[in-house]
Amino acid sequence: MNIKELSKLAGVSVATVSYVLNDSGNVSDETRQKVLRLAKEYNYKPNSIAKSLRTNKSNTIGVLVEDITVWFAPEIIKGISKYADSNQKNIILSDLGLFSKIGYKFQDIEKYKQYINDKMSLLLSTQVDGIIYVGMHDRNIDNVVEKIKRPIVFVYCYTEKSDDVYVTYDNTDISYEIGEILVKRGHRKIAAICGAYDSKPSYKRFCGFKKALYDNGVEMDDKYVKFGNWQSEQGYSCAKELLMMEDRPTAIFAFNDLMAAGALKAARELKISVPNDLSIIGFDDRELSSYISPMLSTVKVPLEDMGVKANEVLGNLILKKKLQSNKIIVPCAYVDRETVGNK
């Protein structure tokens, strides 16, 4: 059935049927109910292609994911899909599979710039209204994605270009909160196992954490600061160095859960009780956090909320609405489990 046939059955004009189906125009309630009843009875489905040609909108969002297998991607996509479902939008998802190509050598992504932009062009050819680009690591991707003529929102990655829009999570304030938590629990010898030297998120976490200690009268000793590569092996080796010191720390803030898990392993090997003799806090709230023993106290990154927000912001860009800021920060939350004790 097409719209002309539906209008004939209802005894109204095609324009009236269009007003009803698009919830617009000045149509009486009686007529509106009649059209909706007949549309349902005859299982009328609007021609989405014809509508997109009329409105120049497909009501479809393209989602380009650097790698769908990385731990956080499904939750972000869940949020994108959640918003789409509640706003009658469709999604076309494309996975670049970059982790299998470059692993943790994120600098090598330049080699796949053409591949990425070819995939972007292919997605744009499906007439999507805009793109959400999901990174596989929270990092700067300047000069990776070429400028496109449709709105784009980056999530779990960022650029330094003033006109680019990205959705990220808070690193600084939540790390300040972690510092305050440890000080309030009586800790004074507090260590940090940071991420990579050139990681902006790691730097922000360190700044927030160090400021909290300073504001609470605790000087952070440089000997208690170690740098890892986000992997559990580095967390283990860094923690072992810290815990074998004569004046060892009583608390460790590891900048992700994998390194925190490595720190737990080191403490166990050295027969240091967690949380009785050592407190450990991670970051991410990965699935392993609630399965290891003792269960890891950590920071929950709001992945689903980031996906929802990215789609919401993209919708505003499509409608040419002015944003308050091109940088949207979603707050994190501390998750208190079993690895933090009093000193």
N, C-alpha and C positions, 0 to 999 in steps of 0.2 A: 504494500500500500504506500502511495506517495501523499504528499501534503494536499494536492488538489483533490484526491479521492476522499481524504479525511474531511476537508472543508465542505465537500458536497454532501457527505453523510451528516455532518453537523448542521448543514443549512446556513453556513456563514462564509465569509470571504477567506481567501488564503491568508491575507494579512492578519485577520482576527486569529486564525489558528496559530500563526507565527507569534503573535503577541502572547497568546496563552502559553505556548511551549517555551517561550523565552522569558516568561513571567514579567512582561512589560506591557505598556499600552493601557488604555482605558477600556477594559472589558468587564461586563457585568459578572457577578459571581455565578449566576445561573448558567451563563454561556460558558464561562471558564470551566465549571464542573462538568458540563456536558461534553466539551471537547476532550478534557482529560479522561473522562469515562470511556469515550469512544476510542481514544488513542490506546488506552490500556486493553480494552476489549478486543481490538483488532491488532494488538501488538505492533503498533506503529513505532518505527525507529527513524529519527531524523537522519537525513543524509549528511553525515559529518563532512564529507568532501565538499559538497555544495555549500554548506554553511561556512567552511573555512575559506572558500573562494570569495564569498560575499563579505565576510568580516576581516579577511586577511589574517585570521588567527586559527590555528589548528587545535588549540586547547591541549597540546601535547608538549611535554618537556623532555629534552634529551639529557641523559645522565651519562657522562663519560668518566669511567673509573680507572685509575691507573692500575689497580689490581684488586679484584674482588675477593681474593683469598687472604689478604692481610686481615688481622684480627678485628679491626674496628670498622671495616667497610660495610659489613652486613647491617650493623646497627644504624649507621648513617643512612644507608639506602632504605632501611625500614622507616626512618623518619621522613625521608623524601616521599616515599610511597604513602605513608599515613596522611600527610598533608594533601597529596594529590587525590587520594580517595575521598577525603572530606570536602574537596573543592571541585569535584567532577572533572579532574584532569587526568590525562593519560601520560604514561612514561615509556620512553624507548631507552633501554639500557645497553651500553656498549662497554665491554671490558678490554682494556689494553694489555693486560697480562704482563706488566712490566717487571714485577718482582722476579719472575722466572728468567727474565732476560738480564737484569742488572743486580739483583739481590740488594745488598745494602750499599752498593757503590753508586749512590745517588748522583754523583757528579757525572756519571756515564750516561745520564738521561739525554744529554745533548746529542748523543749518537742516534737517538730515536726521535728527534724533533720532527723530521719529515713524516715518520710513521704516525706520530701523535696527531699532527695536523691533517694528514690524509684521513684518519679516522674521524676527526672533527668535521671535516668537509662532508664525509659520507653521512654523518649524523645530521648535519644541517640540510642535506639534500632530501631528507624525509619530511621537510617543512615543519620542524619543531619551532616553537615560539621562542625558545631560549635554551641555554645549556647550564647544567650544574657539573662542575669539574671536581672530582673527588681525588685528592692526592693519596699516595700510599705512605707518606711520611710528612710530618709537620715541618715544612721547609720552604725556602724561597724558590719559586719557579719562574722568576723573571726570564724572559726571552725563550721560554719553552713553547708556550701557546701563542700563536699569531693572533693579531687583532681580527675579530669577526664583526659582522654587521648586526648581529643579534645580541640581546643581553646575555651575559654570562656571570655566574657567581662561582667563586672558588671556595672549597671547604676542605679542611684538614691540609691546607697549603695556603700560601699567600704570595703576593707580589708587592713590590715597593712602588708601583705605579699609582699615582694619586687617583686616577679615574677607575681603577679596578676595584671590584667589590668582593670581599671575602668574609666568610663566617669562621670564627675560630673559638677557642675556649680560653678561659682565664688561666694564666700561669703564675702571675705575680701575687695577686691577693690571696689565693688559696695557699701558696707557699709561705706567705707571711703568717697565715693562720696555723699552718703546721709548726712553724717556729714557735709561735706563742703556746701551742698545745704542749710541746715538749718542755718549754721553760716552766710552764705552770705545773707540770708533773714533777718538777724538781731537778730536771737535768741541766747541767752546766757545761759538761764536756760533750759537745754535740758535733757529729760529723755529717758530711754530705758526700754522697757518691753521685757526681754530676754526669750528664750525658757528654756527647762529643764536644770538643773545644769550640768548634765553629757553629754549634747549634743555638739558634736564637731562643727557642723555647727553654733550653737548659739554662741559658744566661738569665732569662726572666725569672725562672724558678730560684736560681741562686740569689739574685738581687732581692727578691721578696723575702726569702728565707733569712738571709744575712741581716736585712733591715729589722726583721722581727726580733732576732737575737740582740742586736744593738739597742733597739728601743726598750728592751727588757733587761738591759744591764749585763748582757753576756757577750763577750768578745769572741768572735769566731777565729780560732787558731788555724793558720794556714796548713799546719800538719794534718788537720782533720778534713781537708778537702782533697778528694780524689776524683779523677776523671775516667769514666768508662766509655764503652761504645754501645750502650743500651742492651747488651747481651748478658745473660746470667753468668757466663764464665768471667766476665770482667767484674761483675758485682761480687762474685766469689773472691777473686784475687785482690780487689781493692779492700774488701771487708777484712780479709785475712791480714793484710798489711796493717790496717787500723787496729784490729783486735789483738795483734801480737806486740803492740806498743806497750812499753812499761806503764805509761799513763794513758791507757786506752779510753776511748769514748764510751759513754753509757747510753748513747742514742745515735742512730743513723737514719738520715733521710736519704733514701735511694730514689733517684729521679725517674725510675719506672719500676714496674712490678717484677720484671725479669731480673734486674740487678738486685732488687730486694730479696728475691728468692735465692739468688746466689749468696747474698749476705747471710741469710738464714742457714744455708748449708755450711758456710764458714763457721758460724757461731756453734752449730751443732758439732762439727768436727773438733772444735776447741773446747767443747763441753761448757760453753757459756749459755746459761739459761735465758731464753726469751719467753716472757718479758721480765722475769725476775731480776736478771743482771744486765740485760741489754734490751732497749726498745728499738724497733725497726718500723719505719713507715715507707710505703711504696707510692707509686703514682700510676694511674690508669684504671684500676679496678678491673683488671682482666679476669677471665673465668678462673684461672688458677688460684687467684687470691683467696677464694673461699674454700678451696680444696686442700691446699697445703696445711701442714700442722706445725705450729699453731697458725690459725687463719690470719691472713695478713691485713693489718690496718693500712688503709691506702686512700688515694684520692680518686673519686669517680669522675671521669670525663663524660660530659653530657652528650654522647654521640647521637642518640636518637633526636634529642632537642636540636642539635646542630643541623641535622637533616631537615627537620621541620622548618627551622628558621631559614635555611638556604632556599627552600622552595617558596616560602612566604616572601622573602626578599626578591627572588627572581620574578614572582608574580607582580610585585610593585614596579619593578623595572620594565616589565612587558607593558604595563599600563602607563608607563612614563611618569610614575609618581616620584617625587623628590624624596630621597633618603636622608635621614638625619645624619647618618655617617656611612661611609663606604666600608668601614671596619666594624663588624658586629661581633662582640665578645659575649659568649654564653658562660655563665658562672659554673664552676666545679663545686663539688661537695666532699667533705671529709667523711670517710667510712671507718668507724671505730670497731675493730674486731678484737684480736687477741694478742697483738704483738707490741702493745704500748703499756708500760707500767710506770709506777712512781719510782723516783730515785730516793 
